[in-house]
Amino acid sequence: MKIAVLGAGIAGITAAYELNRDGHEVTVIERESEPASFTSYANAGLFAPAHAYAWSSPAAPKILLKSLWRNDQALRFKPSADPAFWRWMWLFWRQCTAERAAINTRRKARLCNYSQSVFHETLARAPVRYDGNTGGLLYFYRNPAAFEAAAAKSRILQEEGCEIRTLDRDGAAQADPALAPVKDRIAGALYAPNDESGDCRLFARNMAGWLKEQGVSFRFGTTVSALRTDGDRVSAVQTDKGEIAADGAVLCLGVYTPQLARQIGLNLPVYPVKGYSITAPVSGRNNPPSIGGVDEENLVAYAPYGDRVRATATAEFSGFDRSHKPSDFAHMLKIMRELFPSGADWGACEYWAGLRPMTPEGTPILGPTHLRNLWLNTGLGHMGWTMSHATARITADLIAGRRPQIPLEGLTAAA
Ligand SMILES: Cc1cc2nc3c(=O)[nH]c(=O)nc-3n(C[C@H](O)[C@H](O)[C@H](O)COP(=O)(O)OP(=O)(O)OC[C@H]3O[C@@H](n4cnc5c(N)ncnc54)[C@H](O)[C@@H]3O)c2cc1C
Protein backbone atom coordinates (compact mmCIF):
# COMPACT_ATOMS: atom_id res chain seq x y z
CA MET A 1 0.00 0.00 0.00
CA LYS A 2 0.96 3.62 -0.52
CA ILE A 3 1.03 4.98 3.03
CA ALA A 4 1.49 8.58 4.10
CA VAL A 5 3.05 9.05 7.52
CA LEU A 6 2.19 12.52 8.81
CA GLY A 7 4.94 13.93 11.04
CA ALA A 8 8.64 13.07 11.26
CA GLY A 9 9.12 13.10 15.01
CA ILE A 10 10.19 9.86 16.67
CA ALA A 11 6.63 8.46 16.29
CA GLY A 12 6.60 9.11 12.54
CA ILE A 13 10.14 7.90 11.87
CA THR A 14 9.67 4.62 13.76
CA ALA A 15 6.29 4.12 12.03
CA ALA A 16 7.98 4.69 8.65
CA TYR A 17 10.60 2.09 9.59
CA GLU A 18 8.00 -0.56 10.46
CA LEU A 19 5.84 0.15 7.41
CA ASN A 20 8.84 0.02 5.07
CA ARG A 21 9.85 -3.26 6.70
CA ASP A 22 6.38 -4.60 5.85
CA GLY A 23 6.91 -3.69 2.18
CA HIS A 24 4.67 -0.61 1.96
CA GLU A 25 5.47 2.38 -0.24
CA VAL A 26 5.98 5.04 2.46
CA THR A 27 5.99 8.84 2.19
CA VAL A 28 6.74 10.88 5.32
CA ILE A 29 5.33 14.42 5.34
CA GLU A 30 6.88 16.95 7.73
CA ARG A 31 6.65 20.73 7.92
CA GLU A 32 10.14 21.24 9.35
CA SER A 33 13.26 20.85 7.22
CA GLU A 34 14.61 17.81 9.10
CA PRO A 35 13.26 14.91 11.18
CA ALA A 36 12.96 15.32 14.97
CA SER A 37 12.92 19.12 14.85
CA PHE A 38 10.00 19.56 17.24
CA THR A 39 9.36 17.64 20.52
CA SER A 40 11.78 14.85 19.57
CA TYR A 41 14.63 17.39 19.26
CA ALA A 42 16.23 17.55 22.72
CA ASN A 43 14.40 15.34 25.21
CA ALA A 44 16.28 13.70 28.07
CA GLY A 45 16.80 10.55 26.01
CA LEU A 46 16.05 8.20 28.91
CA PHE A 47 14.84 4.86 27.62
CA ALA A 48 13.19 4.06 30.88
CA PRO A 49 10.68 1.22 31.36
CA ALA A 50 11.57 1.28 35.08
CA HIS A 51 10.23 4.83 35.28
CA ALA A 52 6.89 4.21 33.57
CA TYR A 53 4.70 5.62 36.32
CA ALA A 54 1.52 7.40 35.25
CA TRP A 55 1.53 11.10 36.11
CA SER A 56 -2.11 10.91 37.19
CA SER A 57 -2.23 9.66 40.78
CA PRO A 58 -4.16 10.42 43.99
CA ALA A 59 -1.42 12.94 44.91
CA ALA A 60 -1.48 14.78 41.55
CA PRO A 61 -4.50 17.15 42.03
CA LYS A 62 -3.03 18.55 45.27
CA ILE A 63 0.38 19.01 43.63
CA LEU A 64 -1.24 20.82 40.69
CA LEU A 65 -3.26 23.12 42.97
CA LYS A 66 -0.20 23.95 45.08
CA SER A 67 1.71 24.94 41.95
CA LEU A 68 -0.86 27.74 41.39
CA TRP A 69 0.57 29.85 44.19
CA ARG A 70 4.04 28.39 44.63
CA ASN A 71 6.72 29.32 42.13
CA ASP A 72 7.47 25.66 41.52
CA GLN A 73 10.24 24.83 39.09
CA ALA A 74 9.14 21.23 38.57
CA LEU A 75 5.46 21.82 37.86
CA ARG A 76 3.90 25.00 36.52
CA PHE A 77 0.23 25.36 35.90
CA LYS A 78 -1.36 28.44 34.36
CA PRO A 79 -5.15 28.05 33.97
CA SER A 80 -6.19 28.94 30.44
CA ALA A 81 -9.46 29.88 28.72
CA ASP A 82 -8.90 27.12 26.14
CA PRO A 83 -11.79 24.59 26.41
CA ALA A 84 -9.40 21.81 25.30
CA PHE A 85 -7.29 22.54 28.39
CA TRP A 86 -10.29 22.19 30.78
CA ARG A 87 -11.51 19.05 29.05
CA TRP A 88 -8.03 17.55 29.38
CA MET A 89 -7.82 18.54 33.07
CA TRP A 90 -11.23 17.02 33.80
CA LEU A 91 -10.18 13.73 32.12
CA PHE A 92 -6.84 13.82 33.96
CA TRP A 93 -8.58 14.37 37.30
CA ARG A 94 -10.74 11.29 36.62
CA GLN A 95 -7.55 9.24 36.23
CA CYS A 96 -6.23 10.35 39.63
CA THR A 97 -7.48 7.39 41.67
CA ALA A 98 -5.14 4.72 43.02
CA GLU A 99 -6.88 2.15 40.83
CA ARG A 100 -6.55 4.16 37.58
CA ALA A 101 -2.93 5.08 38.40
CA ALA A 102 -2.07 1.38 38.77
CA ILE A 103 -3.84 0.41 35.54
CA ASN A 104 -2.16 3.20 33.57
CA THR A 105 1.27 2.45 35.05
CA ARG A 106 0.99 -1.24 34.18
CA ARG A 107 -0.09 -0.43 30.61
CA LYS A 108 2.81 1.99 30.18
CA ALA A 109 5.33 -0.45 31.63
CA ARG A 110 4.12 -3.22 29.30
CA LEU A 111 4.42 -0.91 26.32
CA CYS A 112 7.88 0.32 27.36
CA ASN A 113 9.26 -3.20 27.89
CA TYR A 114 7.88 -4.35 24.56
CA SER A 115 9.29 -1.22 22.92
CA GLN A 116 12.76 -2.01 24.21
CA SER A 117 12.70 -5.44 22.59
CA VAL A 118 11.50 -3.92 19.28
CA PHE A 119 14.18 -1.21 19.57
CA HIS A 120 17.02 -3.73 19.85
CA GLU A 121 15.60 -5.80 17.02
CA THR A 122 15.52 -2.62 14.91
CA LEU A 123 19.13 -1.75 15.81
CA ALA A 124 20.26 -5.24 14.79
CA ARG A 125 18.74 -4.74 11.33
CA ALA A 126 19.44 -1.00 10.93
CA PRO A 127 22.53 -0.23 13.04
CA VAL A 128 22.14 3.56 13.10
CA ARG A 129 24.28 5.66 15.43
CA TYR A 130 22.40 7.27 18.34
CA ASP A 131 25.06 7.69 21.06
CA GLY A 132 23.38 5.04 23.17
CA ASN A 133 24.39 4.00 26.67
CA THR A 134 23.18 0.61 27.95
CA GLY A 135 24.66 0.82 31.46
CA GLY A 136 21.33 1.20 33.26
CA LEU A 137 19.72 4.28 34.82
CA LEU A 138 19.94 5.55 38.38
CA TYR A 139 16.88 7.08 40.11
CA PHE A 140 18.20 8.63 43.30
CA TYR A 141 16.66 10.24 46.39
CA ARG A 142 18.02 12.72 48.91
CA ASN A 143 15.39 12.08 51.59
CA PRO A 144 15.36 8.63 53.30
CA ALA A 145 11.56 8.57 53.67
CA ALA A 146 11.06 9.43 49.99
CA PHE A 147 13.55 6.72 49.06
CA GLU A 148 11.74 4.13 51.15
CA ALA A 149 8.38 5.10 49.65
CA ALA A 150 9.83 4.93 46.12
CA ALA A 151 11.30 1.48 46.76
CA ALA A 152 7.87 0.25 47.89
CA LYS A 153 6.15 1.92 44.91
CA SER A 154 8.56 0.30 42.45
CA ARG A 155 7.03 -3.13 43.15
CA ILE A 156 4.35 -2.51 40.55
CA LEU A 157 6.99 -2.05 37.84
CA GLN A 158 8.92 -5.09 39.04
CA GLU A 159 5.71 -7.10 38.71
CA GLU A 160 5.59 -5.91 35.07
CA GLY A 161 9.08 -7.31 34.46
CA CYS A 162 11.34 -4.32 35.20
CA GLU A 163 14.51 -5.18 37.10
CA ILE A 164 15.00 -2.59 39.86
CA ARG A 165 17.72 -2.84 42.51
CA THR A 166 17.80 -0.87 45.75
CA LEU A 167 21.20 0.75 46.42
CA ASP A 168 22.58 2.67 49.37
CA ARG A 169 24.66 5.80 48.72
CA ASP A 170 27.89 3.79 48.25
CA GLY A 171 26.10 1.54 45.78
CA ALA A 172 24.85 4.61 43.90
CA ALA A 173 28.39 6.00 43.74
CA GLN A 174 29.61 2.66 42.44
CA ALA A 175 26.91 2.57 39.76
CA ASP A 176 28.02 6.03 38.64
CA PRO A 177 31.47 7.03 39.98
CA ALA A 178 30.86 10.60 38.81
CA LEU A 179 28.43 10.90 41.75
CA ALA A 180 31.04 9.77 44.33
CA PRO A 181 32.04 13.32 45.41
CA VAL A 182 28.37 14.16 46.25
CA LYS A 183 27.26 10.76 47.57
CA ASP A 184 26.61 12.17 51.06
CA ARG A 185 23.64 14.05 49.63
CA ILE A 186 22.09 10.79 48.40
CA ALA A 187 19.89 8.73 50.75
CA GLY A 188 19.60 5.85 48.31
CA ALA A 189 18.87 4.96 44.73
CA LEU A 190 16.81 2.64 42.59
CA TYR A 191 19.06 1.24 39.89
CA ALA A 192 17.46 -0.20 36.75
CA PRO A 193 20.26 -2.16 35.00
CA ASN A 194 18.19 -2.72 31.86
CA ASP A 195 17.12 0.89 31.36
CA GLU A 196 19.26 2.87 28.94
CA SER A 197 19.63 6.19 27.18
CA GLY A 198 20.38 7.61 23.77
CA ASP A 199 19.92 10.67 21.61
CA CYS A 200 16.42 10.53 20.15
CA ARG A 201 17.12 13.22 17.54
CA LEU A 202 20.33 11.53 16.35
CA PHE A 203 18.50 8.20 16.10
CA ALA A 204 15.57 9.73 14.16
CA ARG A 205 17.84 11.61 11.74
CA ASN A 206 20.17 8.69 11.10
CA MET A 207 17.20 6.34 10.78
CA ALA A 208 15.63 8.72 8.22
CA GLY A 209 18.89 8.55 6.24
CA TRP A 210 18.84 4.75 6.39
CA LEU A 211 15.16 4.70 5.34
CA LYS A 212 15.86 6.94 2.35
CA GLU A 213 18.29 4.26 1.15
CA GLN A 214 15.49 1.69 1.55
CA GLY A 215 13.19 3.75 -0.72
CA VAL A 216 11.14 5.75 1.82
CA SER A 217 10.25 9.24 0.47
CA PHE A 218 10.47 12.32 2.64
CA ARG A 219 8.58 15.55 1.96
CA PHE A 220 10.17 18.09 4.30
CA GLY A 221 9.04 21.71 4.49
CA THR A 222 5.52 20.51 3.71
CA THR A 223 2.60 21.40 5.98
CA VAL A 224 -0.42 19.12 6.10
CA SER A 225 -3.62 21.19 6.03
CA ALA A 226 -6.38 18.56 5.65
CA LEU A 227 -7.27 15.02 4.69
CA ARG A 228 -9.32 14.48 1.53
CA THR A 229 -11.92 11.80 2.16
CA ASP A 230 -13.98 9.70 -0.17
CA GLY A 231 -16.81 8.02 1.73
CA ASP A 232 -15.26 6.19 4.69
CA ARG A 233 -11.71 6.43 3.36
CA VAL A 234 -8.87 8.93 3.12
CA SER A 235 -7.97 9.41 -0.56
CA ALA A 236 -5.26 12.08 -0.29
CA VAL A 237 -3.36 14.29 2.09
CA GLN A 238 -3.73 18.00 1.35
CA THR A 239 -0.63 20.11 1.95
CA ASP A 240 0.66 23.60 1.21
CA LYS A 241 2.62 22.00 -1.66
CA GLY A 242 -0.38 20.23 -3.22
CA GLU A 243 -2.15 16.91 -2.72
CA ILE A 244 -0.38 13.64 -2.01
CA ALA A 245 -2.46 10.59 -2.97
CA ALA A 246 -2.40 7.69 -0.49
CA ASP A 247 -4.07 4.34 0.13
CA GLY A 248 -3.72 4.96 3.85
CA ALA A 249 -2.38 7.47 6.38
CA VAL A 250 -0.94 7.43 9.90
CA LEU A 251 -1.30 10.51 12.13
CA CYS A 252 1.95 11.13 14.06
CA LEU A 253 1.66 14.89 14.53
CA GLY A 254 2.42 15.01 18.27
CA VAL A 255 0.68 17.93 19.99
CA TYR A 256 -0.85 19.03 16.67
CA THR A 257 -2.67 15.75 16.01
CA PRO A 258 -5.97 16.94 17.59
CA GLN A 259 -6.13 19.94 15.21
CA LEU A 260 -6.17 17.75 12.11
CA ALA A 261 -8.25 15.03 13.76
CA ARG A 262 -10.95 17.57 14.69
CA GLN A 263 -11.49 18.30 10.97
CA ILE A 264 -12.65 14.73 10.48
CA GLY A 265 -14.77 14.65 13.63
CA LEU A 266 -12.28 13.03 16.03
CA ASN A 267 -11.83 14.65 19.42
CA LEU A 268 -8.48 13.44 20.78
CA PRO A 269 -7.44 14.36 24.34
CA VAL A 270 -3.81 15.19 23.59
CA TYR A 271 -2.57 18.41 25.22
CA PRO A 272 0.89 20.05 25.26
CA VAL A 273 2.89 19.88 28.48
CA LYS A 274 6.02 21.97 28.15
CA GLY A 275 9.46 20.91 29.34
CA TYR A 276 12.92 22.48 29.16
CA SER A 277 16.38 21.11 28.44
CA ILE A 278 20.01 22.13 28.48
CA THR A 279 22.72 20.38 26.48
CA ALA A 280 26.31 21.06 27.49
CA PRO A 281 29.51 20.07 25.69
CA VAL A 282 31.98 17.69 27.32
CA SER A 283 35.69 17.97 26.69
CA GLY A 284 38.64 15.90 27.87
CA ARG A 285 38.80 17.97 31.08
CA ASN A 286 35.32 17.03 32.24
CA ASN A 287 34.03 14.25 34.49
CA PRO A 288 30.52 13.68 33.09
CA PRO A 289 27.95 11.21 34.47
CA SER A 290 28.73 7.74 33.15
CA ILE A 291 25.05 6.75 33.03
CA GLY A 292 21.78 8.68 32.96
CA GLY A 293 19.45 9.19 35.87
CA VAL A 294 16.92 11.29 37.70
CA ASP A 295 17.42 13.43 40.82
CA GLU A 296 13.94 12.50 42.00
CA GLU A 297 13.08 15.18 44.54
CA ASN A 298 14.27 17.87 42.14
CA LEU A 299 12.75 16.11 39.12
CA VAL A 300 15.81 16.74 36.98
CA ALA A 301 16.57 13.99 34.45
CA TYR A 302 19.96 13.77 32.74
CA ALA A 303 22.00 11.58 30.43
CA PRO A 304 25.45 11.62 28.84
CA TYR A 305 25.67 11.26 25.04
CA GLY A 306 29.14 11.00 23.58
CA ASP A 307 30.58 14.50 23.73
CA ARG A 308 27.68 16.14 25.56
CA VAL A 309 25.42 15.91 28.62
CA ARG A 310 21.74 16.79 28.60
CA ALA A 311 19.44 17.63 31.51
CA THR A 312 15.70 18.26 31.40
CA ALA A 313 13.07 19.42 33.89
CA THR A 314 9.63 20.94 34.39
CA ALA A 315 6.09 20.05 33.41
CA GLU A 316 4.32 23.27 32.48
CA PHE A 317 0.78 23.80 31.24
CA SER A 318 1.04 26.94 29.10
CA GLY A 319 -0.57 26.00 25.78
CA PHE A 320 1.48 25.83 22.60
CA ASP A 321 4.03 28.48 23.61
CA ARG A 322 7.61 27.22 23.14
CA SER A 323 9.45 30.36 24.15
CA HIS A 324 11.99 30.29 26.97
CA LYS A 325 14.01 32.65 29.12
CA PRO A 326 17.21 32.13 31.17
CA SER A 327 15.29 31.75 34.48
CA ASP A 328 13.48 28.67 33.08
CA PHE A 329 16.80 26.80 33.21
CA ALA A 330 18.19 28.17 36.47
CA HIS A 331 16.97 25.29 38.66
CA MET A 332 18.25 22.43 36.49
CA LEU A 333 21.53 24.23 35.87
CA LYS A 334 21.99 24.67 39.63
CA ILE A 335 21.31 20.97 40.23
CA MET A 336 23.65 19.82 37.44
CA ARG A 337 26.44 22.12 38.68
CA GLU A 338 25.93 20.74 42.20
CA LEU A 339 25.94 17.08 41.14
CA PHE A 340 28.56 17.21 38.40
CA PRO A 341 30.55 20.45 38.92
CA SER A 342 33.12 19.48 36.31
CA GLY A 343 30.77 17.22 34.36
CA ALA A 344 30.48 19.49 31.33
CA ASP A 345 31.08 23.04 30.22
CA TRP A 346 27.93 24.42 31.89
CA GLY A 347 28.66 27.91 30.60
CA ALA A 348 28.21 26.77 26.99
CA CYS A 349 24.75 25.16 27.13
CA GLU A 350 22.26 24.93 24.29
CA TYR A 351 18.81 25.86 25.66
CA TRP A 352 15.55 24.34 24.40
CA ALA A 353 11.86 23.96 25.25
CA GLY A 354 9.49 21.32 23.86
CA LEU A 355 5.87 20.22 24.15
CA ARG A 356 5.05 16.71 25.36
CA PRO A 357 1.94 15.34 23.59
CA MET A 358 0.23 14.17 26.80
CA THR A 359 -2.95 12.17 27.22
CA PRO A 360 -4.72 12.22 30.62
CA GLU A 361 -3.78 8.56 31.13
CA GLY A 362 -0.16 8.91 29.97
CA THR A 363 -0.70 6.09 27.50
CA PRO A 364 -0.64 6.78 23.74
CA ILE A 365 -3.63 6.71 21.38
CA LEU A 366 -3.16 4.08 18.68
CA GLY A 367 -5.06 2.16 16.08
CA PRO A 368 -7.94 2.55 13.68
CA THR A 369 -10.39 5.42 13.30
CA HIS A 370 -13.86 5.69 11.76
CA LEU A 371 -12.07 6.16 8.41
CA ARG A 372 -11.07 2.68 7.26
CA ASN A 373 -7.54 3.60 6.14
CA LEU A 374 -6.55 6.17 8.77
CA TRP A 375 -4.57 5.12 11.86
CA LEU A 376 -3.39 6.97 14.96
CA ASN A 377 0.06 6.90 16.54
CA THR A 378 -0.02 9.84 18.89
CA GLY A 379 -0.12 11.04 22.50
CA LEU A 380 3.27 9.54 23.38
CA GLY A 381 3.54 12.04 26.22
CA HIS A 382 6.61 12.17 28.42
CA MET A 383 7.92 8.77 27.24
CA GLY A 384 7.79 8.96 23.44
CA TRP A 385 11.40 7.96 22.86
CA THR A 386 10.86 4.91 25.06
CA MET A 387 7.42 3.89 23.73
CA SER A 388 7.66 4.81 20.03
CA HIS A 389 9.25 1.55 18.85
CA ALA A 390 6.31 -0.41 20.27
CA THR A 391 3.66 2.01 19.04
CA ALA A 392 5.17 1.90 15.54
CA ARG A 393 5.23 -1.92 15.50
CA ILE A 394 1.63 -2.06 16.76
CA THR A 395 0.57 0.43 14.04
CA ALA A 396 2.20 -1.71 11.34
CA ASP A 397 0.63 -4.87 12.78
CA LEU A 398 -2.84 -3.33 12.71
CA ILE A 399 -2.39 -2.09 9.13
CA ALA A 400 -1.23 -5.56 8.08
CA GLY A 401 -4.14 -7.23 9.88
CA ARG A 402 -1.75 -8.99 12.32
CA ARG A 403 -2.54 -9.37 16.00
CA PRO A 404 -0.28 -7.03 18.06
CA GLN A 405 2.03 -8.71 20.57
CA ILE A 406 0.55 -6.89 23.58
CA PRO A 407 -3.07 -6.18 24.54
CA LEU A 408 -4.40 -2.86 23.21
CA GLU A 409 -6.99 -2.32 25.91
CA GLY A 410 -6.96 1.38 26.85
CA LEU A 411 -4.56 2.25 24.04
CA THR A 412 -6.99 3.02 21.21
CA ALA A 413 -9.36 5.89 20.43
CA ALA A 414 -12.24 3.45 20.83
CA ALA A 415 -11.25 2.41 24.35
C1 LIG B 1 11.72 18.16 28.21
C2 LIG B 1 11.32 16.80 27.67
C3 LIG B 1 12.00 15.67 28.12
C4 LIG B 1 11.63 14.40 27.64
N1 LIG B 1 12.35 13.31 28.04
C5 LIG B 1 12.03 12.09 27.57
C6 LIG B 1 12.79 10.95 27.96
O1 LIG B 1 13.76 11.04 28.70
N2 LIG B 1 12.42 9.73 27.49
C7 LIG B 1 11.34 9.57 26.67
O2 LIG B 1 11.03 8.43 26.32
N3 LIG B 1 10.63 10.65 26.24
C8 LIG B 1 10.94 11.89 26.67
N4 LIG B 1 10.21 12.98 26.29
C9 LIG B 1 9.02 12.78 25.45
C10 LIG B 1 9.35 12.66 23.97
O3 LIG B 1 10.25 13.66 23.58
C11 LIG B 1 8.03 12.79 23.16
O4 LIG B 1 7.09 11.87 23.64
C12 LIG B 1 8.28 12.51 21.69
O5 LIG B 1 9.29 13.34 21.19
C13 LIG B 1 6.99 12.74 20.89
O6 LIG B 1 7.26 12.38 19.57
P1 LIG B 1 6.19 12.61 18.43
O7 LIG B 1 6.79 12.08 17.19
O8 LIG B 1 4.87 12.09 18.87
O9 LIG B 1 6.00 14.19 18.35
P2 LIG B 1 6.97 15.28 17.63
O10 LIG B 1 8.37 14.96 17.86
O11 LIG B 1 6.47 16.62 18.03
O12 LIG B 1 6.67 15.01 16.10
C14 LIG B 1 5.51 15.51 15.46
C15 LIG B 1 5.95 16.08 14.13
O13 LIG B 1 4.82 16.51 13.39
C16 LIG B 1 5.17 17.69 12.69
N5 LIG B 1 3.93 18.41 12.36
C17 LIG B 1 3.01 18.90 13.22
N6 LIG B 1 1.99 19.45 12.54
C18 LIG B 1 2.27 19.30 11.21
C19 LIG B 1 1.57 19.61 10.01
N7 LIG B 1 0.39 20.23 10.02
N8 LIG B 1 2.15 19.27 8.83
C20 LIG B 1 3.35 18.63 8.78
N9 LIG B 1 4.05 18.30 9.90
C21 LIG B 1 3.51 18.63 11.10
C22 LIG B 1 6.04 18.45 13.69
O14 LIG B 1 6.84 19.39 13.04
C23 LIG B 1 6.83 17.31 14.32
O15 LIG B 1 8.06 17.10 13.68
C24 LIG B 1 10.55 14.26 26.73
C25 LIG B 1 9.91 15.41 26.26
C26 LIG B 1 10.28 16.66 26.72
C27 LIG B 1 9.57 17.89 26.19
The ligand as an SDF file (V2000), in Angstrom:
LIG
                    3D

 53 58  0  0  0  0  0  0  0  0999 V2000
   11.7220   18.1600   28.2100 C   0  0  0  0  0  0  0  0  0  0  0  0
   11.3230   16.7970   27.6680 C   0  0  0  0  0  0  0  0  0  0  0  0
   12.0010   15.6680   28.1170 C   0  0  0  0  0  0  0  0  0  0  0  0
   11.6330   14.4020   27.6440 C   0  0  0  0  0  0  0  0  0  0  0  0
   12.3510   13.3130   28.0410 N   0  0  0  0  0  0  0  0  0  0  0  0
   12.0290   12.0880   27.5730 C   0  0  0  0  0  0  0  0  0  0  0  0
   12.7900   10.9500   27.9620 C   0  0  0  0  0  0  0  0  0  0  0  0
   13.7600   11.0430   28.7000 O   0  0  0  0  0  0  0  0  0  0  0  0
   12.4160    9.7310   27.4900 N   0  0  0  0  0  0  0  0  0  0  0  0
   11.3400    9.5720   26.6690 C   0  0  0  0  0  0  0  0  0  0  0  0
   11.0310    8.4300   26.3160 O   0  0  0  0  0  0  0  0  0  0  0  0
   10.6310   10.6470   26.2410 N   0  0  0  0  0  0  0  0  0  0  0  0
   10.9370   11.8910   26.6720 C   0  0  0  0  0  0  0  0  0  0  0  0
   10.2140   12.9800   26.2860 N   0  0  0  0  0  0  0  0  0  0  0  0
    9.0230   12.7790   25.4500 C   0  0  0  0  0  0  0  0  0  0  0  0
    9.3460   12.6600   23.9670 C   0  0  0  0  0  0  0  0  0  0  0  0
   10.2460   13.6600   23.5830 O   0  0  0  0  0  0  0  0  0  0  0  0
    8.0350   12.7940   23.1650 C   0  0  0  0  0  0  0  0  0  0  0  0
    7.0850   11.8650   23.6390 O   0  0  0  0  0  0  0  0  0  0  0  0
    8.2750   12.5060   21.6950 C   0  0  0  0  0  0  0  0  0  0  0  0
    9.2930   13.3370   21.1900 O   0  0  0  0  0  0  0  0  0  0  0  0
    6.9900   12.7430   20.8940 C   0  0  0  0  0  0  0  0  0  0  0  0
    7.2650   12.3810   19.5700 O   0  0  0  0  0  0  0  0  0  0  0  0
    6.1880   12.6080   18.4300 P   0  0  0  0  0  0  0  0  0  0  0  0
    6.7930   12.0810   17.1870 O   0  0  0  0  0  0  0  0  0  0  0  0
    4.8720   12.0860   18.8680 O   0  0  0  0  0  0  0  0  0  0  0  0
    6.0030   14.1920   18.3520 O   0  0  0  0  0  0  0  0  0  0  0  0
    6.9670   15.2760   17.6250 P   0  0  0  0  0  0  0  0  0  0  0  0
    8.3730   14.9590   17.8600 O   0  0  0  0  0  0  0  0  0  0  0  0
    6.4710   16.6160   18.0280 O   0  0  0  0  0  0  0  0  0  0  0  0
    6.6660   15.0080   16.0980 O   0  0  0  0  0  0  0  0  0  0  0  0
    5.5110   15.5080   15.4560 C   0  0  0  0  0  0  0  0  0  0  0  0
    5.9500   16.0820   14.1330 C   0  0  0  0  0  0  0  0  0  0  0  0
    4.8170   16.5080   13.3860 O   0  0  0  0  0  0  0  0  0  0  0  0
    5.1690   17.6900   12.6940 C   0  0  0  0  0  0  0  0  0  0  0  0
    3.9320   18.4080   12.3610 N   0  0  0  0  0  0  0  0  0  0  0  0
    3.0110   18.9030   13.2180 C   0  0  0  0  0  0  0  0  0  0  0  0
    1.9900   19.4540   12.5370 N   0  0  0  0  0  0  0  0  0  0  0  0
    2.2680   19.3000   11.2090 C   0  0  0  0  0  0  0  0  0  0  0  0
    1.5730   19.6150   10.0130 C   0  0  0  0  0  0  0  0  0  0  0  0
    0.3860   20.2270   10.0240 N   0  0  0  0  0  0  0  0  0  0  0  0
    2.1530   19.2730    8.8250 N   0  0  0  0  0  0  0  0  0  0  0  0
    3.3460   18.6270    8.7800 C   0  0  0  0  0  0  0  0  0  0  0  0
    4.0540   18.2990    9.9030 N   0  0  0  0  0  0  0  0  0  0  0  0
    3.5150   18.6320   11.0970 C   0  0  0  0  0  0  0  0  0  0  0  0
    6.0400   18.4490   13.6910 C   0  0  0  0  0  0  0  0  0  0  0  0
    6.8430   19.3890   13.0390 O   0  0  0  0  0  0  0  0  0  0  0  0
    6.8280   17.3140   14.3220 C   0  0  0  0  0  0  0  0  0  0  0  0
    8.0630   17.1040   13.6830 O   0  0  0  0  0  0  0  0  0  0  0  0
   10.5520   14.2640   26.7290 C   0  0  0  0  0  0  0  0  0  0  0  0
    9.9050   15.4140   26.2640 C   0  0  0  0  0  0  0  0  0  0  0  0
   10.2760   16.6620   26.7200 C   0  0  0  0  0  0  0  0  0  0  0  0
    9.5740   17.8880   26.1900 C   0  0  0  0  0  0  0  0  0  0  0  0
  1  2  1  0
  2  3  1  0
  2 52  2  0
  3  4  2  0
  4  5  1  0
  4 50  1  0
  5  6  2  0
  6  7  1  0
  6 13  1  0
  7  8  2  0
  7  9  1  0
  9 10  1  0
 10 11  2  0
 10 12  1  0
 12 13  2  0
 13 14  1  0
 14 15  1  0
 14 50  1  0
 15 16  1  0
 16 17  1  0
 16 18  1  0
 18 19  1  0
 18 20  1  0
 20 21  1  0
 20 22  1  0
 22 23  1  0
 23 24  1  0
 24 25  2  0
 24 26  1  0
 24 27  1  0
 27 28  1  0
 28 29  2  0
 28 30  1  0
 28 31  1  0
 31 32  1  0
 32 33  1  0
 33 34  1  0
 33 48  1  0
 34 35  1  0
 35 36  1  0
 35 46  1  0
 36 37  1  0
 36 45  1  0
 37 38  2  0
 38 39  1  0
 39 40  1  0
 39 45  2  0
 40 41  1  0
 40 42  2  0
 42 43  1  0
 43 44  2  0
 44 45  1  0
 46 47  1  0
 46 48  1  0
 48 49  1  0
 50 51  2  0
 51 52  1  0
 52 53  1  0
M  END
$$$$
